[in-house]
Amino acid sequence: MDHSHIRHSTPFADVRLLEFALAAPSNFKVNQGWRRYMVRAGLEGILPKKIQWRKTKDHFSPDYKLRFNQQRAEIQSFLKNLQPS
């Protein structure tokens, strides 16, 4: 199987994106009862609708909580250093 069209990126490491997300109006974040609306709408045509508009908070990875907790201190430190621009 050819995976050459798949690219790796870390968009949440981009401070500009985090600053934008934190400054976005609340109706971009929650709209018509849908949380994370801006992300869901932005992924139209990219993600399968079953995932894009899912209503559960189940994670697809069985070790999600373990990985989350291992990275938590580093992320908290990173977020403390964000400055508005």
C-alpha positions as CSV (number, residue, x, y, z in Angstrom):
1,M,0.0,0.0,0.0
2,D,1.4,3.4,-1.0
3,H,1.4,5.8,2.0
4,S,3.4,8.6,0.2
5,H,0.3,10.9,0.2
6,I,0.1,10.8,4.0
7,R,1.9,13.6,5.8
8,H,2.7,14.0,9.4
9,S,2.1,17.3,11.1
10,T,1.7,18.7,14.6
11,P,-0.7,21.6,14.3
12,F,-1.2,22.0,18.0
13,A,2.5,22.8,18.4
14,D,1.9,26.0,16.3
15,V,1.5,28.8,18.8
16,R,-0.4,30.9,16.2
17,L,-3.1,28.2,16.0
18,L,-3.4,28.0,19.7
19,E,-3.7,31.7,20.1
20,F,-6.4,31.8,17.4
21,A,-8.3,29.0,19.0
22,L,-8.2,30.7,22.4
23,A,-9.4,34.0,20.9
24,A,-12.1,32.6,18.7
25,P,-15.7,33.7,19.6
26,S,-17.7,31.2,21.7
27,N,-20.2,30.6,18.9
28,F,-17.3,29.1,16.8
29,K,-16.6,26.7,19.6
30,V,-20.2,25.6,20.4
31,N,-22.9,26.0,17.8
32,Q,-26.4,24.4,17.9
33,G,-25.4,22.2,20.7
34,W,-22.3,20.9,19.0
35,R,-19.1,21.3,21.0
36,R,-15.8,21.9,19.0
37,Y,-18.0,23.2,16.2
38,M,-15.3,25.0,14.4
39,V,-13.1,21.9,14.2
40,R,-16.1,19.7,13.1
41,A,-17.1,22.1,10.4
42,G,-13.6,22.6,9.3
43,L,-13.2,18.9,8.7
44,E,-16.2,18.7,6.4
45,G,-15.2,16.4,3.5
46,I,-12.1,15.2,5.2
47,L,-13.3,13.0,8.1
48,P,-16.1,10.5,7.7
49,K,-19.3,12.1,9.0
50,K,-19.6,9.2,11.6
51,I,-16.5,10.5,13.3
52,Q,-16.9,14.2,12.5
53,W,-20.3,14.5,14.1
54,R,-20.1,11.7,16.7
55,K,-21.9,12.4,20.0
56,T,-19.8,10.2,22.3
57,K,-16.5,11.1,23.9
58,D,-15.1,7.7,23.5
59,H,-11.5,7.7,22.4
60,F,-10.4,5.5,19.5
61,S,-7.1,4.5,21.2
62,P,-7.1,2.1,24.2
63,D,-4.1,3.8,25.8
64,Y,-5.4,7.4,25.3
65,K,-5.5,8.2,29.1
66,L,-2.0,6.8,29.7
67,R,-0.5,8.9,26.9
68,F,-2.5,12.0,27.9
69,N,-1.3,11.8,31.5
70,Q,2.3,11.2,30.4
71,Q,2.2,14.5,28.4
72,R,0.1,16.6,30.8
73,A,2.9,18.4,32.6
74,E,4.7,19.3,29.4
75,I,1.5,20.7,27.9
76,Q,0.6,22.7,31.0
77,S,4.0,24.3,30.9
78,F,3.6,25.1,27.2
79,L,0.2,26.7,27.7
80,K,1.4,28.9,30.6
81,N,3.9,30.5,28.3
82,L,1.4,31.5,25.6
83,Q,1.1,35.2,25.1
84,P,-1.6,37.1,23.2
85,S,-0.4,38.6,19.9
